[in-house]
Amino acid sequence: MQPVADIPKAPPRRDDSIEDQRPASDGRRSRWTEHRRARREDLVEAAVEAVRVAGPDFSVDDVARSAGVSKTVIYRYFSDKDELVDTVLERISGVVLLPRLLGEINRDHPDDRTALRAVITAFVALIEDEPELYRFAYAQAGRSGRADLVAATEHQIAEALGALMAVRLADAGRPTEPAMTWAYGVVGMVQLTAHWWSRARTVPATELAEQLTALAHGGLDTLLPPRRG
């Protein structure tokens, strides 16, 4: 009988790659953690690309094809499709959506109308530039027990806009409580109208942005104190 020690080990299968092999020493633990983090990031990017190609009904198979791996590898980094979807939503919000909108809110614009137009145009442009990512995010709204990207994003944008309005009111010596009411009203109006427009396409994107700007500015211009300087 051949001694056990002399029996050669079977070659690893393709799916039994390095991400399955834990480091033998503590000295390699940090490199292993970084490897897994980077690998997961790559898979999230592949999932975002899969959504761009396949739309809201993308499957884990679509992600696997996009990443060039098997489904087995995907499930080593995500417990199930729900976790993968949550991570994709976080990526869309943190990398694609919020930087555009918050960037415009925080940018210095010459007047209120220009500022409103810039933020609204950025949102409409997102629907134009990333239609499948937008459809995907909206399709996941209200999932039972899961994160709601649409609601969370609306909240962050409204809070940022409301904070700016509150400063204007405070500087004028007026109560600041209405600021959040107005901010959420504007954000809700723009979001709901843009979602309807994304399917109806009754007017060009530039005209939609102008119409929404006129409506929002028409109300806020009568409510907010003038800018200082």
Secondary structure as UniProt FT lines:
FT   HELIX           4..6
FT   TURN            14..15
FT   HELIX           18..20
FT   HELIX           26..28
FT   HELIX           29..54
FT   TURN            56..57
FT   HELIX           60..67
FT   HELIX           71..77
FT   HELIX           81..91
FT   HELIX           92..97
FT   HELIX           98..106
FT   HELIX           112..129
FT   HELIX           131..139
FT   TURN            140..142
FT   TURN            144..145
FT   HELIX           149..171
FT   TURN            172..173
FT   HELIX           178..200
FT   HELIX           205..223
//
